[in-house]
Amino acid sequence: MPIRNARRFRVEQTEAETALWKRLRNGQLDGVKFRRQHPVSPYTVDFVAIAERLVIELDGGQHAAQQARDERRTDYLSQQGYRVIRFWNNEVLDNPDGIMLRIRAFLEAGKSG
C-alpha cells in the first residue's frame, strides 16, 4: 500500500511540490540526491534525502487543522533518525530561493551534528 500511495502522490503533485522538485532533482542542490513521494513506512514523505536523513514536508492550508497528526508524523520520522523540515506551499511558491537557502543551511547543520 505505501508504494501504491507514493506512486499516486507523484502523479497528483501540488504546484508547490512540482516547483520544489524542479530545484531538488538530479542532485541540483549541492549534489544531494532527493527522492519525492517516498515511503517511510507507514508514511509517504514529500521529499527525502536518504543519505542525509533529511525529510522535507510541504504543507497546504489543510495542515493547519491537522497539526496533531503532523506532530505524530514528525515524531515517528525523528525516531527513525530523520530530521524533518516543513514549509508552507505558499512559501515555496513565493520565495523559492529563500527556501533553497534554508534547506542548504539545514543540510550543513546536519553535517556538523
GROMACS elastic network, one bead per residue, 0.5 to 0.9 nm:
[ bonds ]
;  ai    aj funct       b0    kb
    1     4     6  0.50857   500
    1     5     6  0.61837   500
    1     6     6  0.86202   500
    2     5     6  0.50996   500
    2     6     6  0.61275   500
    2     7     6  0.86960   500
    2    38     6  0.85165   500
    2    39     6  0.57536   500
    2    40     6  0.82039   500
    2    41     6  0.68419   500
    2    42     6  0.68693   500
    2    43     6  0.70409   500
    2    44     6  0.66409   500
    3     7     6  0.62324   500
    3     8     6  0.86178   500
    3    38     6  0.78086   500
    3    39     6  0.63722   500
    3    44     6  0.83038   500
    4     7     6  0.52371   500
    4     8     6  0.62688   500
    4     9     6  0.86519   500
    5     8     6  0.50546   500
    5     9     6  0.60283   500
    5    10     6  0.85769   500
    5    37     6  0.84344   500
    5    39     6  0.83188   500
    5    44     6  0.73097   500
    6     9     6  0.50861   500
    6    10     6  0.61974   500
    6    11     6  0.88190   500
    6    36     6  0.83474   500
    6    37     6  0.50581   500
    6    38     6  0.58695   500
    6    39     6  0.63688   500
    6    44     6  0.60677   500
    6    45     6  0.83728   500
    6    46     6  0.89714   500
    7    10     6  0.51881   500
    7    11     6  0.66109   500
    7    12     6  0.88141   500
    7    37     6  0.73833   500
    7    38     6  0.86271   500
    8    11     6  0.52878   500
    8    12     6  0.62240   500
    8    13     6  0.87200   500
    8    37     6  0.88431   500
    9    13     6  0.58873   500
    9    14     6  0.89942   500
    9    37     6  0.62790   500
    9    44     6  0.86143   500
    9    46     6  0.86596   500
   10    13     6  0.55119   500
   10    36     6  0.72184   500
   10    37     6  0.59450   500
   10    46     6  0.89866   500
   13    16     6  0.79901   500
   13    17     6  0.58146   500
   13    18     6  0.62425   500
   13    37     6  0.88990   500
   14    17     6  0.51277   500
   14    18     6  0.62683   500
   14    19     6  0.86410   500
   14    89     6  0.84985   500
   15    18     6  0.51741   500
   15    19     6  0.62075   500
   15    20     6  0.87274   500
   15    89     6  0.81340   500
   15    93     6  0.80557   500
   16    19     6  0.50466   500
   16    20     6  0.61568   500
   16    21     6  0.84654   500
   16    58     6  0.76575   500
   16    88     6  0.87403   500
   16    89     6  0.52896   500
   16    90     6  0.73474   500
   16    91     6  0.86349   500
   16    92     6  0.59221   500
   16    93     6  0.58927   500
   17    20     6  0.52327   500
   17    21     6  0.59525   500
   17    22     6  0.86066   500
   17    36     6  0.87732   500
   17    46     6  0.76236   500
   17    47     6  0.88285   500
   17    58     6  0.71590   500
   17    89     6  0.78016   500
   17    92     6  0.83192   500
   18    21     6  0.51410   500
   18    22     6  0.63171   500
   19    22     6  0.53994   500
   19    23     6  0.69901   500
   19    92     6  0.74613   500
   19    93     6  0.71487   500
   19    96     6  0.81659   500
   20    23     6  0.52738   500
   20    24     6  0.63032   500
   20    25     6  0.86171   500
   20    92     6  0.68289   500
   20    93     6  0.84014   500
   20    96     6  0.74986   500
   20    99     6  0.88124   500
   20   100     6  0.86510   500
   21    25     6  0.56424   500
   21    34     6  0.87098   500
   21    35     6  0.89161   500
   21    36     6  0.74332   500
   21    47     6  0.82565   500
   22    25     6  0.58747   500
   22    26     6  0.88421   500
   22    28     6  0.87965   500
   23    26     6  0.86006   500
   23    27     6  0.87712   500
   23    28     6  0.63389   500
   23    29     6  0.71987   500
   23    96     6  0.87342   500
   23   100     6  0.80748   500
   24    27     6  0.63485   500
   24    28     6  0.55625   500
   24    29     6  0.58433   500
   24    32     6  0.80492   500
   24    33     6  0.78074   500
   24    34     6  0.64416   500
   24    35     6  0.87126   500
   24    47     6  0.89252   500
   24   100     6  0.87458   500
   25    28     6  0.60384   500
   25    29     6  0.80373   500
   25    32     6  0.87472   500
   25    33     6  0.71552   500
   25    34     6  0.63231   500
   25    35     6  0.76985   500
   25    36     6  0.86709   500
   26    29     6  0.83973   500
   26    31     6  0.77065   500
   26    32     6  0.81966   500
   26    33     6  0.66638   500
   26    34     6  0.77734   500
   27    30     6  0.65082   500
   27    34     6  0.70928   500
   28    31     6  0.57521   500
   28    32     6  0.71603   500
   28    33     6  0.82669   500
   29    32     6  0.57659   500
   29    33     6  0.82003   500
   29   100     6  0.79771   500
   29   103     6  0.89168   500
   29   104     6  0.75166   500
   30    33     6  0.89343   500
   30   104     6  0.81186   500
   32    49     6  0.69495   500
   32    51     6  0.84329   500
   32    52     6  0.81242   500
   33    48     6  0.83931   500
   33    49     6  0.58185   500
   33    50     6  0.77659   500
   33    51     6  0.80303   500
   33    52     6  0.89644   500
   34    47     6  0.63657   500
   34    48     6  0.53594   500
   34    50     6  0.72846   500
   35    38     6  0.62184   500
   35    46     6  0.82513   500
   35    47     6  0.55196   500
   35    48     6  0.53162   500
   35    49     6  0.64353   500
   35    50     6  0.79911   500
   36    45     6  0.73744   500
   36    46     6  0.54849   500
   36    48     6  0.65238   500
   37    44     6  0.57998   500
   37    45     6  0.53457   500
   37    47     6  0.59250   500
   37    48     6  0.80795   500
   38    43     6  0.83936   500
   38    44     6  0.53221   500
   38    45     6  0.54493   500
   38    46     6  0.67366   500
   38    47     6  0.67572   500
   38    48     6  0.69623   500
   39    42     6  0.72062   500
   39    43     6  0.57895   500
   39    45     6  0.62412   500
   40    43     6  0.52504   500
   40    44     6  0.57511   500
   40    45     6  0.67274   500
   40    77     6  0.78840   500
   40    80     6  0.89390   500
   41    44     6  0.69904   500
   43    73     6  0.76622   500
   43    77     6  0.88555   500
   44    47     6  0.89020   500
   45    48     6  0.68641   500
   45    55     6  0.69177   500
   45    56     6  0.74105   500
   45    57     6  0.65731   500
   46    55     6  0.75389   500
   46    56     6  0.62359   500
   46    57     6  0.52788   500
   46    58     6  0.67869   500
   47    54     6  0.83022   500
   47    55     6  0.57321   500
   47    56     6  0.50518   500
   47    57     6  0.65790   500
   47    58     6  0.87284   500
   48    51     6  0.89722   500
   48    52     6  0.85161   500
   48    53     6  0.73003   500
   48    54     6  0.56328   500
   48    56     6  0.61757   500
   48    57     6  0.87671   500
   48    82     6  0.89850   500
   49    52     6  0.54421   500
   49    53     6  0.58331   500
   49    54     6  0.51982   500
   49    55     6  0.65334   500
   49    56     6  0.85415   500
   50    54     6  0.66729   500
   50    55     6  0.82617   500
   50    82     6  0.85828   500
   51    54     6  0.80109   500
   52    55     6  0.89381   500
   52    82     6  0.82381   500
   52    83     6  0.87301   500
   52   107     6  0.73233   500
   52   110     6  0.74930   500
   52   111     6  0.82696   500
   53    81     6  0.65960   500
   53    83     6  0.61961   500
   53    84     6  0.86643   500
   53   110     6  0.87277   500
   54    81     6  0.87961   500
   54    82     6  0.53939   500
   54    84     6  0.59769   500
   54    85     6  0.76906   500
   54   106     6  0.85934   500
   54   107     6  0.76866   500
   54   110     6  0.86320   500
   55    77     6  0.82241   500
   55    82     6  0.64511   500
   55    83     6  0.60882   500
   55    85     6  0.63318   500
   55    86     6  0.84315   500
   56    83     6  0.85811   500
   56    84     6  0.59057   500
   56    85     6  0.50399   500
   56    86     6  0.58262   500
   56    87     6  0.77637   500
   56   103     6  0.84668   500
   57    84     6  0.72817   500
   57    85     6  0.62986   500
   57    87     6  0.64336   500
   57    88     6  0.85353   500
   58    85     6  0.86941   500
   58    86     6  0.57538   500
   58    87     6  0.50094   500
   58    88     6  0.55819   500
   58    89     6  0.57964   500
   58    92     6  0.83177   500
   59    62     6  0.75510   500
   59    63     6  0.57424   500
   59    64     6  0.83131   500
   59    86     6  0.70709   500
   59    87     6  0.61226   500
   59    89     6  0.56647   500
   59    90     6  0.88488   500
   60    63     6  0.57739   500
   60    64     6  0.78658   500
   60    87     6  0.88533   500
   60    88     6  0.59177   500
   60    89     6  0.53863   500
   60    90     6  0.77952   500
   61    64     6  0.58388   500
   61    65     6  0.80151   500
   61    88     6  0.80810   500
   61    89     6  0.82658   500
   62    65     6  0.58317   500
   62    66     6  0.68349   500
   63    67     6  0.61717   500
   63    69     6  0.88116   500
   63    70     6  0.75861   500
   64    67     6  0.57943   500
   65    68     6  0.82801   500
   66    69     6  0.53225   500
   66    70     6  0.61658   500
   66    71     6  0.86716   500
   67    70     6  0.50824   500
   67    71     6  0.61585   500
   67    72     6  0.87533   500
   68    71     6  0.50675   500
   68    72     6  0.63606   500
   68    73     6  0.86909   500
   69    72     6  0.51792   500
   69    73     6  0.62585   500
   69    74     6  0.86839   500
   70    74     6  0.61147   500
   70    75     6  0.85198   500
   71    74     6  0.50518   500
   71    75     6  0.60516   500
   71    76     6  0.85831   500
   72    75     6  0.50158   500
   72    76     6  0.61726   500
   72    77     6  0.86580   500
   73    76     6  0.51627   500
   73    77     6  0.62476   500
   73    78     6  0.85847   500
   74    77     6  0.51091   500
   74    78     6  0.60377   500
   74    79     6  0.85487   500
   74    82     6  0.87639   500
   74    83     6  0.84488   500
   74    84     6  0.65535   500
   75    78     6  0.50815   500
   75    79     6  0.61951   500
   75    80     6  0.87357   500
   76    79     6  0.50808   500
   76    80     6  0.64319   500
   76    81     6  0.89488   500
   76    82     6  0.88938   500
   77    80     6  0.50150   500
   77    81     6  0.65873   500
   77    82     6  0.54265   500
   77    83     6  0.73785   500
   77    84     6  0.73966   500
   78    81     6  0.50672   500
   78    83     6  0.59162   500
   78    84     6  0.72333   500
   79    82     6  0.72599   500
   83   106     6  0.89420   500
   83   110     6  0.84055   500
   85   103     6  0.79818   500
   85   106     6  0.80709   500
   87    90     6  0.83046   500
   87    91     6  0.64711   500
   87    92     6  0.70415   500
   87    99     6  0.80567   500
   88    91     6  0.52716   500
   88    92     6  0.67691   500
   89    92     6  0.53007   500
   89    93     6  0.64415   500
   89    94     6  0.86467   500
   90    93     6  0.50538   500
   90    94     6  0.57921   500
   90    95     6  0.81512   500
   91    94     6  0.51912   500
   91    95     6  0.55912   500
   91    96     6  0.72141   500
   91    98     6  0.86062   500
   91    99     6  0.73294   500
   92    95     6  0.55976   500
   92    97     6  0.85017   500
   92    98     6  0.83697   500
   92    99     6  0.62617   500
   92   100     6  0.89143   500
   93    96     6  0.60025   500
   95    98     6  0.53453   500
   95    99     6  0.63366   500
   95   100     6  0.88470   500
   96    99     6  0.50468   500
   96   100     6  0.62667   500
   96   101     6  0.87265   500
   97   100     6  0.51451   500
   97   101     6  0.63403   500
   97   102     6  0.87642   500
   98   101     6  0.50757   500
   98   102     6  0.62897   500
   98   103     6  0.87163   500
   99   102     6  0.50847   500
   99   103     6  0.62129   500
   99   104     6  0.85839   500
  100   103     6  0.50817   500
  100   104     6  0.60855   500
  100   105     6  0.85518   500
  101   104     6  0.50712   500
  101   105     6  0.61400   500
  101   106     6  0.85881   500
  102   105     6  0.50496   500
  102   106     6  0.61491   500
  102   107     6  0.86332   500
  103   107     6  0.61914   500
  103   108     6  0.86252   500
  104   107     6  0.50527   500
  104   108     6  0.61745   500
  104   109     6  0.85985   500
  105   108     6  0.50215   500
  105   109     6  0.60764   500
  105   110     6  0.85984   500
  106   109     6  0.51066   500
  106   110     6  0.63213   500
  106   111     6  0.89420   500
  107   110     6  0.51601   500
  107   111     6  0.66312   500
  108   111     6  0.52295   500
  108   112     6  0.68651   500
  109   112     6  0.54855   500
  109   113     6  0.64398   500
  110   113     6  0.51822   500
